[in-house]
Amino acid sequence: MFFLSVKTIETYKARLMQKLGAHSRAELVRYALELDILE
């Protein structure tokens, strides 16, 4: 098992939001649902 720091997750989220043009976590979730990544 491995550990990811809170800062690492925040950085990943920020970069993903920037690439997708998302302005909120809700937009990321909506995008993931549209791609059928989440259930």
Secondary structure, DSSP 8 states (H G I E B T S, - for coil): -----HHHHHHHHHHHHHHHT--SHHHHHHHHHHTT---
